[in-house]
Amino acid sequence: MKLSQLLLGIALAASVALPAHAQVVYNNGGPDGATGLDFQGIFTVADNFSFVSGTSFDAVRFWNVNFGGATTAGYTWSLYGDELGEPGLLLSTGFAVAVQTAQGSGCCGSTRYQNDMNIGIQSLGAGTYWLALRTQS
């Protein structure tokens, strides 16, 4: 079976993509495979982030691992408010195709990828939010 597994580690940026000069407005570091929330089934993962003041961004960077040559057509992304430490009210959602950059081999014949995608301008106030990603093949 061909599988694509999302790894947690997200960066939100105020630019169309995440080139070296992008202004990163949130960064929880690279993927560690240990944080985040399996949300609405095994193909959707969510991770929380917080802003101390109103912030606008339009790009997301995240990582995934593909097994057995799996390909991904894109990702359904959703932004949620926080409700007691879990995704709450749906604030925004859409579909985007990520630009994938291979990051080397992982275990069990997998390939690791960095993904950059534009999700359109999102403006959020101070607070905690959740970004959920669902693989679409």
N, C-alpha and C positions, 0 to 999 in steps of 0.2 A: 504494500500500500504506500502511495506517495503522500507524505505529510509535510506541512509547513507549520512550524511552531513559532509563535511570537515570543520574543524575549523582552522582558521589561527593562526599561531604561529609556526615558523619553527626554527630548529637548524641544522646547517651543521657541520659535524665533520670529522676530519682526522683520521678515524679508521673504522674497518669493521662494527661495531655496535656502539651504544652509551652507553657503560658501564660507571661506575663512573669515570674511568680513561681516558676516551676519551678526546682528545684535541678539544674543541669546537672552531671553527673558525668563526662562526657567530651565534648569538642568539638574536632573537627579542622577547623573552619572551614566556610565555604560551599563550594558546588560549584566545582570548577576544571576538571573534565573531563579531568584529566591523571593522577590517582592512582587506585589501586585495581586490582583484578584481575578480568578476565573469567573467570568461573568456571562450569564445567559448561555451556558453550554461551553463545550470544549474548544470552540473556534473563536471565541471572543475573550479578550483579556482587557482589564482596566487597571489604571494606575492613577493615584491621586497626586495633585500638585496644588500649591497655594501661591497667591499673590498678596503682597502687603498693601498694594494700591491698585487702582484701575490700570489695566494693561490690555493692549491690542497686539495680536500676533496673527500670522497667516501661514506658518510653516511648522511642520512636525518632523522630528527625526526619531527613529526607533530602530530596533534590531530584530531580526528573525533568523531561524535556522530552517533550511529546506532539506528534507531527506529524500533520497532516491530520485533526484532530478525534478522534484515538484516545482511547479511554476505558480505564480500568483497573478491574477488579472488586476488586482487592486484591493483596496480595503474600504470597508464601510467604517467610518469614524463617527463617534458620538461624544458630545460633551455633556456632562451631567453635573448638577449641583451635588453637594455632599449631604447625606442624611445619616447621621450617627455612624460615620466612618465607612459608609458604603455609597455607591452611586444612588442618587435620588432623582430629582426632577430632570427630565431630558430638556436641555437648553438648545442644542443645535446638533444636526446630523448631516451627513453627506457621503459621497463616494469619491475617492481619489486614487490615482495611479501613482505609485511610488517609484522614484528613480533608485534602483538597487545598485549598491557597490559591494562586490564580494570582499569579505574580510578574512578569508582563509577557511580551512577545514575544521570541522568539529568532530565529535566522536561519532562512531557508528555510520560512517559514510555521509555525513551531513556537510553542508556548506553554510557558513555564517554570512549574513548580509546586513549592511547598514542601509536603511531606507529613508529617503527624504521625500516629503510630499507637501504640496500646497493645499490648504483646506479653506482658502478664502479668508478674508479678514474676520477675526473673532475678537470681540471686545468684552472683557469680563471685569467686574469690580473686585475689590479686595475680598478674599475668602478662599475656601478650599473647593476644588473641583475635581472631576474625574474625566480622563480621556479613555474611551473604550475603542478598541480596534478589532474588527472582524475580518478575517481573511476571506476573499472572494476568488475562487479559481475558475 
